[in-house]
């Protein structure tokens, strides 16, 4: 179940830290990637989705659109992958597992998830 989200927020040098904090992003590995992107390019276009797993644990997906990458976090476990803008699917690098923005697994043959703005 998707708890809250922010789609395509533009973070700039002057606001990126308070914006990430307001989004509830606390994973150090994720913050480091965003900090590096902002330092190099002056901005980062990100989306953040918070959800609950079927067992009730909190999780989140953070997408850095400039990089075409995203991270899924379950508690302190953060895993990185490629974000497909067309299908809105995160494919994890080490396992090939796929997740939609709601944190749900996507299986072969699924067309992904619809955009939150395009019901």
Jmol script that loads the backbone (N, CA, C; Angstrom):
load data "model"
ATOM      1  N   UNK A   1       0.837  -1.169   0.000  1.00  0.00           N
ATOM      2  CA  UNK A   1       0.000   0.000   0.000  1.00  0.00           C
ATOM      3  C   UNK A   1       0.891   1.245   0.000  1.00  0.00           C
ATOM      4  N   UNK A   2       0.661   2.122  -0.950  1.00  0.00           N
ATOM      5  CA  UNK A   2       1.433   3.357  -1.054  1.00  0.00           C
ATOM      6  C   UNK A   2       0.961   4.333   0.015  1.00  0.00           C
ATOM      7  N   UNK A   3       1.896   4.776   0.859  1.00  0.00           N
ATOM      8  CA  UNK A   3       1.545   5.687   1.951  1.00  0.00           C
ATOM      9  C   UNK A   3       1.618   7.145   1.538  1.00  0.00           C
ATOM     10  N   UNK A   4       2.701   7.519   0.895  1.00  0.00           N
ATOM     11  CA  UNK A   4       2.814   8.871   0.369  1.00  0.00           C
ATOM     12  C   UNK A   4       3.884   8.889  -0.698  1.00  0.00           C
ATOM     13  N   UNK A   5       3.888   9.925  -1.503  1.00  0.00           N
ATOM     14  CA  UNK A   5       4.843  10.016  -2.595  1.00  0.00           C
ATOM     15  C   UNK A   5       5.062  11.469  -2.981  1.00  0.00           C
ATOM     16  N   UNK A   6       6.182  11.703  -3.637  1.00  0.00           N
ATOM     17  CA  UNK A   6       6.481  12.983  -4.277  1.00  0.00           C
ATOM     18  C   UNK A   6       7.108  12.646  -5.606  1.00  0.00           C
ATOM     19  N   UNK A   7       6.473  13.073  -6.658  1.00  0.00           N
ATOM     20  CA  UNK A   7       6.972  12.771  -7.991  1.00  0.00           C
ATOM     21  C   UNK A   7       7.716  13.955  -8.583  1.00  0.00           C
ATOM     22  N   UNK A   8       8.848  13.642  -9.156  1.00  0.00           N
ATOM     23  CA  UNK A   8       9.669  14.566  -9.927  1.00  0.00           C
ATOM     24  C   UNK A   8       9.896  15.903  -9.228  1.00  0.00           C
ATOM     25  N   UNK A   9      10.427  15.820  -8.037  1.00  0.00           N
ATOM     26  CA  UNK A   9      10.830  17.011  -7.287  1.00  0.00           C
ATOM     27  C   UNK A   9      12.230  17.417  -7.732  1.00  0.00           C
ATOM     28  N   UNK A  10      12.411  18.677  -8.037  1.00  0.00           N
ATOM     29  CA  UNK A  10      13.713  19.169  -8.467  1.00  0.00           C
ATOM     30  C   UNK A  10      14.470  19.676  -7.246  1.00  0.00           C
ATOM     31  N   UNK A  11      15.544  18.987  -6.919  1.00  0.00           N
ATOM     32  CA  UNK A  11      16.390  19.397  -5.792  1.00  0.00           C
ATOM     33  C   UNK A  11      17.554  20.210  -6.337  1.00  0.00           C
ATOM     34  N   UNK A  12      17.825  21.319  -5.695  1.00  0.00           N
ATOM     35  CA  UNK A  12      18.938  22.194  -6.083  1.00  0.00           C
ATOM     36  C   UNK A  12      19.896  22.333  -4.911  1.00  0.00           C
ATOM     37  N   UNK A  13      21.040  22.932  -5.181  1.00  0.00           N
ATOM     38  CA  UNK A  13      22.067  23.074  -4.140  1.00  0.00           C
ATOM     39  C   UNK A  13      21.518  23.714  -2.865  1.00  0.00           C
ATOM     40  N   UNK A  14      20.652  24.683  -3.000  1.00  0.00           N
ATOM     41  CA  UNK A  14      20.162  25.423  -1.836  1.00  0.00           C
ATOM     42  C   UNK A  14      19.110  24.666  -1.033  1.00  0.00           C
ATOM     43  N   UNK A  15      18.449  23.656  -1.638  1.00  0.00           N
ATOM     44  CA  UNK A  15      17.332  23.045  -0.930  1.00  0.00           C
ATOM     45  C   UNK A  15      17.386  21.526  -0.802  1.00  0.00           C
ATOM     46  N   UNK A  16      18.386  20.864  -1.319  1.00  0.00           N
ATOM     47  CA  UNK A  16      18.317  19.406  -1.410  1.00  0.00           C
ATOM     48  C   UNK A  16      18.274  18.715  -0.052  1.00  0.00           C
ATOM     49  N   UNK A  17      19.045  19.198   0.922  1.00  0.00           N
ATOM     50  CA  UNK A  17      19.064  18.526   2.224  1.00  0.00           C
ATOM     51  C   UNK A  17      17.729  18.649   2.968  1.00  0.00           C
ATOM     52  N   UNK A  18      17.156  19.855   3.098  1.00  0.00           N
ATOM     53  CA  UNK A  18      15.854  19.940   3.769  1.00  0.00           C
ATOM     54  C   UNK A  18      14.746  19.204   3.004  1.00  0.00           C
ATOM     55  N   UNK A  19      14.824  19.210   1.679  1.00  0.00           N
ATOM     56  CA  UNK A  19      13.811  18.504   0.884  1.00  0.00           C
ATOM     57  C   UNK A  19      13.874  17.001   1.117  1.00  0.00           C
ATOM     58  N   UNK A  20      15.079  16.432   1.129  1.00  0.00           N
ATOM     59  CA  UNK A  20      15.203  14.993   1.401  1.00  0.00           C
ATOM     60  C   UNK A  20      14.689  14.666   2.796  1.00  0.00           C
ATOM     61  N   UNK A  21      15.010  15.503   3.762  1.00  0.00           N
ATOM     62  CA  UNK A  21      14.534  15.280   5.128  1.00  0.00           C
ATOM     63  C   UNK A  21      13.007  15.337   5.178  1.00  0.00           C
ATOM     64  N   UNK A  22      12.417  16.295   4.480  1.00  0.00           N
ATOM     65  CA  UNK A  22      10.956  16.420   4.454  1.00  0.00           C
ATOM     66  C   UNK A  22      10.302  15.209   3.792  1.00  0.00           C
ATOM     67  N   UNK A  23      11.001  14.581   2.861  1.00  0.00           N
ATOM     68  CA  UNK A  23      10.485  13.382   2.184  1.00  0.00           C
ATOM     69  C   UNK A  23      10.669  12.127   3.026  1.00  0.00           C
ATOM     70  N   UNK A  24      11.415  12.246   4.111  1.00  0.00           N
ATOM     71  CA  UNK A  24      11.653  11.084   4.958  1.00  0.00           C
ATOM     72  C   UNK A  24      12.776  10.194   4.466  1.00  0.00           C
ATOM     73  N   UNK A  25      13.656  10.739   3.636  1.00  0.00           N
ATOM     74  CA  UNK A  25      14.796   9.974   3.112  1.00  0.00           C
ATOM     75  C   UNK A  25      15.929  10.055   4.117  1.00  0.00           C
ATOM     76  N   UNK A  26      16.279   8.915   4.715  1.00  0.00           N
ATOM     77  CA  UNK A  26      17.323   8.881   5.735  1.00  0.00           C
ATOM     78  C   UNK A  26      18.438   7.891   5.411  1.00  0.00           C
ATOM     79  N   UNK A  27      18.271   7.077   4.376  1.00  0.00           N
ATOM     80  CA  UNK A  27      19.270   6.067   4.038  1.00  0.00           C
ATOM     81  C   UNK A  27      20.540   6.755   3.543  1.00  0.00           C
ATOM     82  N   UNK A  28      21.644   6.526   4.242  1.00  0.00           N
ATOM     83  CA  UNK A  28      22.914   7.202   3.934  1.00  0.00           C
ATOM     84  C   UNK A  28      23.371   6.948   2.497  1.00  0.00           C
ATOM     85  N   UNK A  29      23.218   5.716   2.021  1.00  0.00           N
ATOM     86  CA  UNK A  29      23.658   5.395   0.655  1.00  0.00           C
ATOM     87  C   UNK A  29      22.886   6.207  -0.379  1.00  0.00           C
ATOM     88  N   UNK A  30      21.614   6.420  -0.146  1.00  0.00           N
ATOM     89  CA  UNK A  30      20.782   7.205  -1.059  1.00  0.00           C
ATOM     90  C   UNK A  30      21.175   8.674  -0.990  1.00  0.00           C
ATOM     91  N   UNK A  31      21.362   9.182   0.213  1.00  0.00           N
ATOM     92  CA  UNK A  31      21.735  10.587   0.394  1.00  0.00           C
ATOM     93  C   UNK A  31      23.067  10.876  -0.298  1.00  0.00           C
ATOM     94  N   UNK A  32      24.015   9.961  -0.214  1.00  0.00           N
ATOM     95  CA  UNK A  32      25.320  10.155  -0.856  1.00  0.00           C
ATOM     96  C   UNK A  32      25.185  10.291  -2.367  1.00  0.00           C
ATOM     97  N   UNK A  33      24.349   9.474  -2.979  1.00  0.00           N
ATOM     98  CA  UNK A  33      24.157   9.542  -4.434  1.00  0.00           C
ATOM     99  C   UNK A  33      23.521  10.869  -4.830  1.00  0.00           C
ATOM    100  N   UNK A  34      22.503  11.296  -4.103  1.00  0.00           N
ATOM    101  CA  UNK A  34      21.850  12.574  -4.396  1.00  0.00           C
ATOM    102  C   UNK A  34      22.825  13.733  -4.181  1.00  0.00           C
ATOM    103  N   UNK A  35      23.596  13.690  -3.106  1.00  0.00           N
ATOM    104  CA  UNK A  35      24.575  14.750  -2.828  1.00  0.00           C
ATOM    105  C   UNK A  35      25.586  14.853  -3.964  1.00  0.00           C
ATOM    106  N   UNK A  36      26.056  13.718  -4.455  1.00  0.00           N
ATOM    107  CA  UNK A  36      27.019  13.717  -5.558  1.00  0.00           C
ATOM    108  C   UNK A  36      26.402  14.282  -6.837  1.00  0.00           C
ATOM    109  N   UNK A  37      25.159  13.907  -7.118  1.00  0.00           N
ATOM    110  CA  UNK A  37      24.473  14.407  -8.316  1.00  0.00           C
ATOM    111  C   UNK A  37      24.270  15.923  -8.238  1.00  0.00           C
ATOM    112  N   UNK A  38      23.847  16.416  -7.096  1.00  0.00           N
ATOM    113  CA  UNK A  38      23.638  17.856  -6.918  1.00  0.00           C
ATOM    114  C   UNK A  38      24.974  18.597  -7.024  1.00  0.00           C
ATOM    115  N   UNK A  39      26.036  18.051  -6.441  1.00  0.00           N
ATOM    116  CA  UNK A  39      27.345  18.704  -6.502  1.00  0.00           C
ATOM    117  C   UNK A  39      27.867  18.776  -7.942  1.00  0.00           C
ATOM    118  N   UNK A  40      27.662  17.701  -8.704  1.00  0.00           N
ATOM    119  CA  UNK A  40      28.172  17.659 -10.078  1.00  0.00           C
ATOM    120  C   UNK A  40      27.316  18.450 -11.059  1.00  0.00           C
ATOM    121  N   UNK A  41      25.998  18.318 -10.957  1.00  0.00           N
ATOM    122  CA  UNK A  41      25.112  18.905 -11.959  1.00  0.00           C
ATOM    123  C   UNK A  41      24.358  20.138 -11.468  1.00  0.00           C
ATOM    124  N   UNK A  42      24.386  20.382 -10.156  1.00  0.00           N
ATOM    125  CA  UNK A  42      23.669  21.523  -9.603  1.00  0.00           C
ATOM    126  C   UNK A  42      22.224  21.229  -9.259  1.00  0.00           C
ATOM    127  N   UNK A  43      21.732  20.057  -9.650  1.00  0.00           N
ATOM    128  CA  UNK A  43      20.357  19.680  -9.351  1.00  0.00           C
ATOM    129  C   UNK A  43      20.177  18.174  -9.518  1.00  0.00           C
ATOM    130  N   UNK A  44      19.076  17.686  -8.987  1.00  0.00           N
ATOM    131  CA  UNK A  44      18.708  16.286  -9.149  1.00  0.00           C
ATOM    132  C   UNK A  44      17.192  16.211  -9.201  1.00  0.00           C
ATOM    133  N   UNK A  45      16.674  15.540 -10.193  1.00  0.00           N
ATOM    134  CA  UNK A  45      15.236  15.342 -10.334  1.00  0.00           C
ATOM    135  C   UNK A  45      14.911  13.981  -9.743  1.00  0.00           C
ATOM    136  N   UNK A  46      14.147  13.982  -8.653  1.00  0.00           N
ATOM    137  CA  UNK A  46      13.892  12.723  -7.961  1.00  0.00           C
ATOM    138  C   UNK A  46      12.397  12.513  -7.721  1.00  0.00           C
ATOM    139  N   UNK A  47      12.054  11.257  -7.525  1.00  0.00           N
ATOM    140  CA  UNK A  47      10.729  10.864  -7.046  1.00  0.00           C
ATOM    141  C   UNK A  47      10.940   9.948  -5.862  1.00  0.00           C
ATOM    142  N   UNK A  48      10.031  10.015  -4.916  1.00  0.00           N
ATOM    143  CA  UNK A  48      10.142   9.202  -3.708  1.00  0.00           C
ATOM    144  C   UNK A  48       8.777   8.599  -3.396  1.00  0.00           C
ATOM    145  N   UNK A  49       8.754   7.287  -3.170  1.00  0.00           N
ATOM    146  CA  UNK A  49       7.516   6.567  -2.881  1.00  0.00           C
ATOM    147  C   UNK A  49       7.698   5.782  -1.584  1.00  0.00           C
ATOM    148  N   UNK A  50       6.842   6.008  -0.610  1.00  0.00           N
ATOM    149  CA  UNK A  50       6.865   5.267   0.653  1.00  0.00           C
ATOM    150  C   UNK A  50       5.693   4.293   0.659  1.00  0.00           C
ATOM    151  N   UNK A  51       5.944   3.077   1.114  1.00  0.00           N
ATOM    152  CA  UNK A  51       4.913   2.042   1.118  1.00  0.00           C
ATOM    153  C   UNK A  51       5.108   1.133   2.322  1.00  0.00           C
ATOM    154  N   UNK A  52       4.188   0.233   2.513  1.00  0.00           N
ATOM    155  CA  UNK A  52       4.295  -0.821   3.529  1.00  0.00           C
ATOM    156  C   UNK A  52       4.326  -2.158   2.808  1.00  0.00           C
ATOM    157  N   UNK A  53       5.200  -3.039   3.284  1.00  0.00           N
ATOM    158  CA  UNK A  53       5.271  -4.385   2.732  1.00  0.00           C
ATOM    159  C   UNK A  53       4.055  -5.173   3.216  1.00  0.00           C
ATOM    160  N   UNK A  54       3.777  -6.324   2.611  1.00  0.00           N
ATOM    161  CA  UNK A  54       2.647  -7.133   3.085  1.00  0.00           C
ATOM    162  C   UNK A  54       2.748  -7.483   4.578  1.00  0.00           C
ATOM    163  N   UNK A  55       3.967  -7.558   5.110  1.00  0.00           N
ATOM    164  CA  UNK A  55       4.129  -7.854   6.536  1.00  0.00           C
ATOM    165  C   UNK A  55       4.007  -6.601   7.404  1.00  0.00           C
ATOM    166  N   UNK A  56       3.793  -5.433   6.779  1.00  0.00           N
ATOM    167  CA  UNK A  56       3.604  -4.191   7.522  1.00  0.00           C
ATOM    168  C   UNK A  56       4.861  -3.374   7.734  1.00  0.00           C
ATOM    169  N   UNK A  57       6.003  -3.857   7.248  1.00  0.00           N
ATOM    170  CA  UNK A  57       7.254  -3.125   7.403  1.00  0.00           C
ATOM    171  C   UNK A  57       7.292  -1.928   6.442  1.00  0.00           C
ATOM    172  N   UNK A  58       7.927  -0.823   6.853  1.00  0.00           N
ATOM    173  CA  UNK A  58       8.033   0.327   5.955  1.00  0.00           C
ATOM    174  C   UNK A  58       9.076   0.081   4.868  1.00  0.00           C
ATOM    175  N   UNK A  59       8.818   0.668   3.720  1.00  0.00           N
ATOM    176  CA  UNK A  59       9.758   0.591   2.609  1.00  0.00           C
ATOM    177  C   UNK A  59       9.662   1.856   1.783  1.00  0.00           C
ATOM    178  N   UNK A  60      10.642   2.051   0.908  1.00  0.00           N
ATOM    179  CA  UNK A  60      10.607   3.218   0.032  1.00  0.00           C
ATOM    180  C   UNK A  60      11.390   2.950  -1.243  1.00  0.00           C
ATOM    181  N   UNK A  61      11.004   3.659  -2.268  1.00  0.00           N
ATOM    182  CA  UNK A  61      11.761   3.679  -3.523  1.00  0.00           C
ATOM    183  C   UNK A  61      12.088   5.131  -3.799  1.00  0.00           C
ATOM    184  N   UNK A  62      13.346   5.402  -4.075  1.00  0.00           N
ATOM    185  CA  UNK A  62      13.773   6.724  -4.481  1.00  0.00           C
ATOM    186  C   UNK A  62      14.354   6.602  -5.881  1.00  0.00           C
ATOM    187  N   UNK A  63      13.878   7.442  -6.784  1.00  0.00           N
ATOM    188  CA  UNK A  63      14.329   7.423  -8.173  1.00  0.00           C
ATOM    189  C   UNK A  63      15.068   8.722  -8.465  1.00  0.00           C
ATOM    190  N   UNK A  64      16.253   8.611  -9.055  1.00  0.00           N
ATOM    191  CA  UNK A  64      16.978   9.779  -9.547  1.00  0.00           C
ATOM    192  C   UNK A  64      16.846   9.752 -11.070  1.00  0.00           C
ATOM    193  N   UNK A  65      15.945  10.565 -11.588  1.00  0.00           N
ATOM    194  CA  UNK A  65      15.603  10.527 -13.003  1.00  0.00           C
ATOM    195  C   UNK A  65      16.764  10.910 -13.910  1.00  0.00           C
ATOM    196  N   UNK A  66      17.628  11.847 -13.477  1.00  0.00           N
ATOM    197  CA  UNK A  66      18.784  12.228 -14.289  1.00  0.00           C
ATOM    198  C   UNK A  66      19.711  11.042 -14.527  1.00  0.00           C
ATOM    199  N   UNK A  67      19.811  10.166 -13.536  1.00  0.00           N
ATOM    200  CA  UNK A  67      20.724   9.024 -13.626  1.00  0.00           C
ATOM    201  C   UNK A  67      20.067   7.783 -14.206  1.00  0.00           C
ATOM    202  N   UNK A  68      18.733   7.742 -14.210  1.00  0.00           N
ATOM    203  CA  UNK A  68      18.032   6.532 -14.634  1.00  0.00           C
ATOM    204  C   UNK A  68      18.230   5.399 -13.643  1.00  0.00           C
ATOM    205  N   UNK A  69      18.440   5.765 -12.379  1.00  0.00           N
ATOM    206  CA  UNK A  69      18.690   4.779 -11.318  1.00  0.00           C
ATOM    207  C   UNK A  69      17.737   5.000 -10.169  1.00  0.00           C
ATOM    208  N   UNK A  70      17.590   3.970  -9.386  1.00  0.00           N
ATOM    209  CA  UNK A  70      16.742   4.062  -8.223  1.00  0.00           C
ATOM    210  C   UNK A  70      17.219   3.116  -7.144  1.00  0.00           C
ATOM    211  N   UNK A  71      16.702   3.327  -5.958  1.00  0.00           N
ATOM    212  CA  UNK A  71      17.033   2.473  -4.818  1.00  0.00           C
ATOM    213  C   UNK A  71      15.743   2.078  -4.125  1.00  0.00           C
ATOM    214  N   UNK A  72      15.675   0.823  -3.732  1.00  0.00           N
ATOM    215  CA  UNK A  72      14.560   0.354  -2.928  1.00  0.00           C
ATOM    216  C   UNK A  72      15.110   0.027  -1.555  1.00  0.00           C
ATOM    217  N   UNK A  73      14.404   0.479  -0.531  1.00  0.00           N
ATOM    218  CA  UNK A  73      14.856   0.263   0.841  1.00  0.00           C
ATOM    219  C   UNK A  73      13.758  -0.420   1.634  1.00  0.00           C
ATOM    220  N   UNK A  74      14.166  -1.457   2.339  1.00  0.00           N
ATOM    221  CA  UNK A  74      13.315  -2.137   3.302  1.00  0.00           C
ATOM    222  C   UNK A  74      14.056  -2.032   4.621  1.00  0.00           C
ATOM    223  N   UNK A  75      13.636  -1.120   5.496  1.00  0.00           N
ATOM    224  CA  UNK A  75      14.382  -0.876   6.728  1.00  0.00           C
ATOM    225  C   UNK A  75      15.765  -0.340   6.393  1.00  0.00           C
ATOM    226  N   UNK A  76      16.803  -1.020   6.868  1.00  0.00           N
ATOM    227  CA  UNK A  76      18.172  -0.573   6.604  1.00  0.00           C
ATOM    228  C   UNK A  76      18.777  -1.223   5.367  1.00  0.00           C
ATOM    229  N   UNK A  77      18.052  -2.116   4.720  1.00  0.00           N
ATOM    230  CA  UNK A  77      18.539  -2.802   3.523  1.00  0.00           C
ATOM    231  C   UNK A  77      18.182  -1.989   2.284  1.00  0.00           C
ATOM    232  N   UNK A  78      19.180  -1.428   1.617  1.00  0.00           N
ATOM    233  CA  UNK A  78      18.977  -0.626   0.409  1.00  0.00           C
ATOM    234  C   UNK A  78      19.655  -1.318  -0.756  1.00  0.00           C
ATOM    235  N   UNK A  79      18.897  -1.476  -1.847  1.00  0.00           N
ATOM    236  CA  UNK A  79      19.438  -2.098  -3.053  1.00  0.00           C
ATOM    237  C   UNK A  79      19.192  -1.181  -4.246  1.00  0.00           C
ATOM    238  N   UNK A  80      20.173  -1.147  -5.150  1.00  0.00           N
ATOM    239  CA  UNK A  80      20.161  -0.231  -6.291  1.00  0.00           C
ATOM    240  C   UNK A  80      19.826  -0.952  -7.588  1.00  0.00           C
ATOM    241  N   UNK A  81      19.293  -0.157  -8.530  1.00  0.00           N
ATOM    242  CA  UNK A  81      19.000  -0.717  -9.834  1.00  0.00           C
ATOM    243  C   UNK A  81      18.722   0.353 -10.867  1.00  0.00           C
ATOM    244  N   UNK A  82      18.298  -0.115 -12.020  1.00  0.00           N
ATOM    245  CA  UNK A  82      17.961   0.743 -13.167  1.00  0.00           C
ATOM    246  C   UNK A  82      16.471   1.066 -13.113  1.00  0.00           C
ATOM    247  N   UNK A  83      16.120   2.345 -13.301  1.00  0.00           N
ATOM    248  CA  UNK A  83      14.731   2.780 -13.332  1.00  0.00           C
ATOM    249  C   UNK A  83      14.301   2.958 -14.775  1.00  0.00           C
ATOM    250  N   UNK A  84      13.263   2.256 -15.182  1.00  0.00           N
ATOM    251  CA  UNK A  84      12.693   2.365 -16.520  1.00  0.00           C
ATOM    252  C   UNK A  84      11.586   3.416 -16.478  1.00  0.00           C
ATOM    253  N   UNK A  85      11.818   4.558 -17.118  1.00  0.00           N
ATOM    254  CA  UNK A  85      10.854   5.663 -17.114  1.00  0.00           C
ATOM    255  C   UNK A  85       9.552   5.305 -17.808  1.00  0.00           C
ATOM    256  N   UNK A  86       9.630   4.496 -18.846  1.00  0.00           N
ATOM    257  CA  UNK A  86       8.434   4.151 -19.608  1.00  0.00           C
ATOM    258  C   UNK A  86       7.484   3.290 -18.799  1.00  0.00           C
ATOM    259  N   UNK A  87       8.006   2.247 -18.188  1.00  0.00           N
ATOM    260  CA  UNK A  87       7.161   1.299 -17.460  1.00  0.00           C
ATOM    261  C   UNK A  87       7.140   1.542 -15.944  1.00  0.00           C
ATOM    262  N   UNK A  88       7.931   2.489 -15.469  1.00  0.00           N
ATOM    263  CA  UNK A  88       8.025   2.821 -14.050  1.00  0.00           C
ATOM    264  C   UNK A  88       8.345   1.580 -13.225  1.00  0.00           C
ATOM    265  N   UNK A  89       9.441   0.922 -13.625  1.00  0.00           N
ATOM    266  CA  UNK A  89       9.885  -0.301 -12.964  1.00  0.00           C
ATOM    267  C   UNK A  89      11.349  -0.159 -12.581  1.00  0.00           C
ATOM    268  N   UNK A  90      11.663  -0.585 -11.363  1.00  0.00           N
ATOM    269  CA  UNK A  90      13.035  -0.628 -10.867  1.00  0.00           C
ATOM    270  C   UNK A  90      13.533  -2.062 -11.008  1.00  0.00           C
ATOM    271  N   UNK A  91      14.619  -2.258 -11.769  1.00  0.00           N
ATOM    272  CA  UNK A  91      15.233  -3.578 -11.921  1.00  0.00           C
ATOM    273  C   UNK A  91      16.530  -3.583 -11.134  1.00  0.00           C
ATOM    274  N   UNK A  92      16.592  -4.432 -10.121  1.00  0.00           N
ATOM    275  CA  UNK A  92      17.763  -4.466  -9.247  1.00  0.00           C
ATOM    276  C   UNK A  92      18.971  -5.031  -9.965  1.00  0.00           C
ATOM    277  N   UNK A  93      20.124  -4.425  -9.699  1.00  0.00           N
ATOM    278  CA  UNK A  93      21.356  -4.807 -10.372  1.00  0.00           C
ATOM    279  C   UNK A  93      21.793  -6.219 -10.042  1.00  0.00           C
ATOM    280  N   UNK A  94      21.836  -6.572  -8.753  1.00  0.00           N
ATOM    281  CA  UNK A  94      22.437  -7.848  -8.372  1.00  0.00           C
ATOM    282  C   UNK A  94      21.537  -9.045  -8.630  1.00  0.00           C
ATOM    283  N   UNK A  95      20.220  -8.863  -8.638  1.00  0.00           N
ATOM    284  CA  UNK A  95      19.336 -10.022  -8.750  1.00  0.00           C
ATOM    285  C   UNK A  95      18.427 -10.003  -9.971  1.00  0.00           C
ATOM    286  N   UNK A  96      18.243  -8.841 -10.571  1.00  0.00           N
ATOM    287  CA  UNK A  96      17.315  -8.732 -11.694  1.00  0.00           C
ATOM    288  C   UNK A  96      15.857  -8.644 -11.260  1.00  0.00           C
ATOM    289  N   UNK A  97      15.614  -8.663  -9.940  1.00  0.00           N
ATOM    290  CA  UNK A  97      14.239  -8.519  -9.450  1.00  0.00           C
ATOM    291  C   UNK A  97      13.687  -7.176  -9.903  1.00  0.00           C
ATOM    292  N   UNK A  98      12.365  -7.148 -10.125  1.00  0.00           N
ATOM    293  CA  UNK A  98      11.715  -5.923 -10.585  1.00  0.00           C
ATOM    294  C   UNK A  98      10.626  -5.525  -9.611  1.00  0.00           C
ATOM    295  N   UNK A  99      10.540  -4.193  -9.372  1.00  0.00           N
ATOM    296  CA  UNK A  99       9.536  -3.636  -8.471  1.00  0.00           C
ATOM    297  C   UNK A  99       8.896  -2.424  -9.113  1.00  0.00           C
ATOM    298  N   UNK A 100       7.582  -2.236  -8.851  1.00  0.00           N
ATOM    299  CA  UNK A 100       6.939  -1.004  -9.285  1.00  0.00           C
ATOM    300  C   UNK A 100       7.095   0.046  -8.189  1.00  0.00           C
ATOM    301  N   UNK A 101       6.565   1.251  -8.422  1.00  0.00           N
ATOM    302  CA  UNK A 101       6.757   2.338  -7.462  1.00  0.00           C
ATOM    303  C   UNK A 101       6.071   2.078  -6.128  1.00  0.00           C
ATOM    304  N   UNK A 102       5.151   1.122  -6.101  1.00  0.00           N
ATOM    305  CA  UNK A 102       4.419   0.773  -4.881  1.00  0.00           C
ATOM    306  C   UNK A 102       5.149  -0.297  -4.074  1.00  0.00           C
ATOM    307  N   UNK A 103       6.361  -0.677  -4.525  1.00  0.00           N
ATOM    308  CA  UNK A 103       7.148  -1.679  -3.819  1.00  0.00           C
ATOM    309  C   UNK A 103       6.712  -3.105  -4.087  1.00  0.00           C
ATOM    310  N   UNK A 104       5.821  -3.289  -5.045  1.00  0.00           N
ATOM    311  CA  UNK A 104       5.331  -4.630  -5.356  1.00  0.00           C
ATOM    312  C   UNK A 104       6.192  -5.260  -6.450  1.00  0.00           C
ATOM    313  N   UNK A 105       6.473  -6.556  -6.319  1.00  0.00           N
ATOM    314  CA  UNK A 105       7.246  -7.239  -7.365  1.00  0.00           C
ATOM    315  C   UNK A 105       6.508  -7.210  -8.701  1.00  0.00           C
ATOM    316  N   UNK A 106       7.274  -7.080  -9.759  1.00  0.00           N
ATOM    317  CA  UNK A 106       6.748  -7.123 -11.118  1.00  0.00           C
ATOM    318  C   UNK A 106       7.330  -8.361 -11.763  1.00  0.00           C
ATOM    319  N   UNK A 107       6.464  -9.172 -12.328  1.00  0.00           N
ATOM    320  CA  UNK A 107       6.907 -10.432 -12.914  1.00  0.00           C
ATOM    321  C   UNK A 107       6.945 -10.347 -14.422  1.00  0.00           C
ATOM    322  N   UNK A 108       7.697 -11.231 -15.047  1.00  0.00           N
ATOM    323  CA  UNK A 108       7.854 -11.264 -16.504  1.00  0.00           C
ATOM    324  C   UNK A 108       6.485 -11.232 -17.160  1.00  0.00           C
ATOM    325  N   UNK A 109       6.320 -10.361 -18.131  1.00  0.00           N
ATOM    326  CA  UNK A 109       5.054 -10.234 -18.837  1.00  0.00           C
ATOM    327  C   UNK A 109       4.186  -9.117 -18.307  1.00  0.00           C
ATOM    328  N   UNK A 110       4.442  -8.668 -17.078  1.00  0.00           N
ATOM    329  CA  UNK A 110       3.702  -7.498 -16.576  1.00  0.00           C
ATOM    330  C   UNK A 110       4.168  -6.285 -17.345  1.00  0.00           C
ATOM    331  N   UNK A 111       3.265  -5.358 -17.563  1.00  0.00           N
ATOM    332  CA  UNK A 111       3.639  -4.139 -18.281  1.00  0.00           C
ATOM    333  C   UNK A 111       4.011  -3.024 -17.325  1.00  0.00           C
ATOM    334  N   UNK A 112       4.203  -3.348 -16.068  1.00  0.00           N
ATOM    335  CA  UNK A 112       4.590  -2.321 -15.112  1.00  0.00           C
ATOM    336  C   UNK A 112       3.384  -1.668 -14.503  1.00  0.00           C
ATOM    337  N   UNK A 113       3.596  -0.511 -13.967  1.00  0.00           N
ATOM    338  CA  UNK A 113       2.546   0.204 -13.258  1.00  0.00           C
ATOM    339  C   UNK A 113       2.177   1.466 -14.026  1.00  0.00           C
ATOM    340  N   UNK A 114       0.984   1.924 -13.798  1.00  0.00           N
ATOM    341  CA  UNK A 114       0.581   3.183 -14.433  1.00  0.00           C
ATOM    342  C   UNK A 114       1.125   4.339 -13.589  1.00  0.00           C
ATOM    343  N   UNK A 115       1.312   5.458 -14.224  1.00  0.00           N
ATOM    344  CA  UNK A 115       1.747   6.644 -13.491  1.00  0.00           C
ATOM    345  C   UNK A 115       0.655   7.064 -12.534  1.00  0.00           C
ATOM    346  N   UNK A 116       1.055   7.593 -11.377  1.00  0.00           N
ATOM    347  CA  UNK A 116       0.067   8.043 -10.394  1.00  0.00           C
ATOM    348  C   UNK A 116      -0.816   9.140 -10.954  1.00  0.00           C
ATOM    349  N   UNK A 117      -0.335   9.846 -11.952  1.00  0.00           N
ATOM    350  CA  UNK A 117      -1.133  10.926 -12.526  1.00  0.00           C
ATOM    351  C   UNK A 117      -1.979  10.496 -13.704  1.00  0.00           C
ATOM    352  N   UNK A 118      -1.881   9.237 -14.110  1.00  0.00           N
ATOM    353  CA  UNK A 118      -2.587   8.780 -15.312  1.00  0.00           C
ATOM    354  C   UNK A 118      -3.475   7.575 -15.030  1.00  0.00           C
ATOM    355  N   UNK A 119      -4.420   7.722 -14.146  1.00  0.00           N
ATOM    356  CA  UNK A 119      -5.309   6.598 -13.828  1.00  0.00           C
ATOM    357  C   UNK A 119      -6.271   6.364 -14.957  1.00  0.00           C
TER     358      UNK A 119
END
end "model"
wireframe off; spacefill off
backbone 0.3
color backbone group
